[in-house]
Amino acid sequence: MAVSPAEFAATLLKEAQETHPWLHHPLFRMIYDGQLTRGQLQHVIRQQGCFFLDTLRHAAWKIISVGGYTPTWEDLERQRALIPLVVEEGGEDTVGGKRTAHSFLFVRLCEGLGLSREEVFTTEYLPTTIIEKNELFLLQRSSPLEALCGGNIATESINPIHMQRMAQAFERHYGVPRSALDFYHVHMEVEADHADRAVRILEKLAVTDEAQARGLLAMRRAITARRICADGLLEAFVTPRGSEITSIRAAP
């Protein structure tokens, strides 16, 4: 039997907090504690560009997936409710605001870490990185329910914590100037609102057993994709220590 939409949303948010690899995976714990070399961190951040350089299209799919050839009134309302998410990703400066595109801020972050723009845009992505992006985009294209649970609920809900830890680590351990950390600081501010907005929309969509099962699966698929990517980054760039940590985690 379906629980109330509010209870369902709270359950998803709790599970995301408890299981998301950005909060719990050894790779990110090591970044938070300054245990990676600058070169290792550069490799990790370049791989993250596979997703972070393409977040505008990722956000736009939320609107594209709402409704069909003949939209309903409810579809139009949901489309409008999602517009602010797309504007924030693409840059509020396009509509008279001050903040630029999140992808531009990511490039600035990379440059602050000592990477050239050419290096950022010519990165060869790992198979596990590509698997992550493909799964996250598939969820966005599936339906508004999968898009919200696989994006806003799964990851944006935990971003205020994760992004704060990353910003602190970059400045404290890796010598990145604060002026280059706007990518993290902006996400610390806006992602809680994104998650709240998603919950309000979700409460209108996740009202049946079937819908709640799909939503839960979408969130878990997204978190699993993030974990697969983190495993790949750890294995590729933080060996042999990464192999030792992975073995410890897998031990009974």
N, C-alpha and C positions, 0 to 999 in steps of 0.2 A: 504494500500500500504506500502510495506517495506521501511523503512528509510535506509540511507547508513549504512554499517556496523560500521563505526567509530561513527556515531551519536547514533546508537543502544548501542554500548559498553559504551559510555559516559552516556547514560540514565541509564543503569544498575548500573554503578559505583556511580552515584548520589543517586539513590534510596537506595543502600546499605549503603551509608554514613548516610542517613536520617532515616533509619528504623532498622538497625541492633541492636539487644538487647545488644550486648557487649558494645555498645556506649551509649545506652539510657535506658536500663532496670534499675529499682530501685536497684536490687541486685548489679549490677556492679557499680552503682553510690555510693552505700554504701561502697563497697570495696575500691574504689578510695579515698573516704573521711575518711577511717579508722574507720568506724562505726560498723564493725563486730568484735566480739571477736576472739582471735586466734583460739579457738576451732571451732567456726562457719566457719572460713575461711578454716581450715583443712578439714572439711567435704565437703565444696564446691570443693576444689582442688582435693580431692580424687575422687569425682564423675567425674570431668573433665578427669581423667585418662582413663575412658571408651573409649574416643575418642583419647586423646593425646598419649596413650601408643600403639596405633594401626595405627598411621598415615602413616607408611611405606606401609602397605597393601592398605590403602586408596589412596595413591598416585599412587601405582602400577596399580590400576584399570584403571587409565587414559590411560595407554598404552594398557592394555589388551582390552579395549573397542574400540580401533581403528582398523578398518579393519575386515576381516573375514578369512575364510579358504584360500582364494586366494586374498591377499591384492593387492591393486593398488599401483602405484608409489607414488601417493599423500598420501596414508596410511603410506607408509614407511617414507616419509618425516615428517609426523605428529608424528609418533612414536619417531623418533630421536629428534624432537623438545621438546618432553616431558621428555626425559631421565634425563636432569639436575634436574628436580623437584624431581624425585625419588632418585637420588644420594644425594641431599641435605637432604632429609628426612632420608635416611638410614645411612648417615654419609660420608662426603667427605674424612674422614680418610681411607675409604676402597679403595680409588683410589689415594692415595698419598697426600691428603689434610690434613688440621688440625682439622676441626670441626667434632665432633662425631654425632651420631644419635640424632635427636630431641627428640625421646622417652627417651634416656639416660639423656638428659638435663632436661626433665620433672621430672624424678626420682630424680635427684640432687636438683631440685627446691623443691620437696616434703620433701626431707631430710633436706633442709635448713629451712623449716617451722616446723620442729620437728617431722616429720612422719618417721617411720621405713619403710624399703623396704618391709617387710612382710605386714605391714598395707596397703601400696600402692597396692600391688598385690592381696590382699584378700578383697578388698572393695566390699560390696554388693551394687549394683547399683540400683537406683530408677527406677521405670517404665518409668518416663519421660526422664531420662537419656538414657535408652535403646532405647526409641522411637527416640530420636535425632540421635543416632549413626546409627540405622537401616536406617533411611531416608537418611542420608548423604551418607552412603555406597550404597544405592539403586541408588541414583543419579549418583554416580561414575560408576556403572555397566551399566547404561542405554545407554549412548552414549557419545562420546567426547564433544558434545554440552552441554548436561546436566551436565557432569562432570566439565567442565570449569565454567559454569554459577553457578552451585550449590556449587562449591568449591573455585576456585581462585577468581572469581568475587564477590561472596556473602560474603566471610569471609576474604580471604587473602588480599583483597584490603583495608580493614579497620584495619588490624592487626598492621600496624606501629603506629597508634594512640592508639589502645587498649593496645597493649603490652607495650608501653612506660608508659601509665598510671598505668598499673599493676605493672611494675617494680618499679616505684616511690612509689607506695602505699606500696608494700611489704617491701621496705627498710625503708621508713619514718615512717609508722604506725605499722608495724608488726615485726620489728627487724630482718628481713631476710638479711644476709650478701650479698653484691653485688656479691661475688664469686659464690653464688648459683642461681643467676638470669640470667645466660647465656641463658636459655630457652627463656626468654622474649627479651633479647638484640639481639639474633640471628634473631628472627622473626621480630624485628624492622628493621633489615638490609635487609633481603632477600625477605620479602613478597611483597614489592613494585615491585621487579623484577619479582616475580611469577605472579603478576597481569598483568604487562606489557606483559609478555610472553603469558599469556592467551588471552589478547586483540588481539595480533598479530595473533594468531591462530583463534580466534573467528571471526575476520574480513574475514576469508576465509570460515567460516561455516554458519554464520548468515546472509545470503543474500536474503532469501525469507520471506514472511509473516509467513509461517508455522514454519520455523526455529526460527524466532525471537519470536514468541509466545511460543514455547517450551523453549527457553532460558530464557525468562522472568519468566515463570512459575517455572522453575528449581531454579532460584535464590530466588524466593519468598518461595518456599517449604523449601529451606535450611534455610532461615532466620526465617521462622515459626517454624521449628524444633528447632533451637537455642532458640527461645523465649519460646517454651514449656518446654525445659530443664531448662531455667532460672526461669520460674514460679515454677517449681517443687522444685528447690533448695531453692528458697525463702520461699516457704510454709513449706518445711521440716526442714530447719535449722535456719531460721531467724524469727520464730514466738515468741511472738505475734505481734512484730512490722511488720513482713512481711505481716500478715493478714490485718493490718491496712492500709499499703501502697497499697496492692492489692485492697482493698475496695475503697480507694480514687481514684485510677486509673480508676476503673470501674464505678464510679459515673458519672451521666450525667452532 
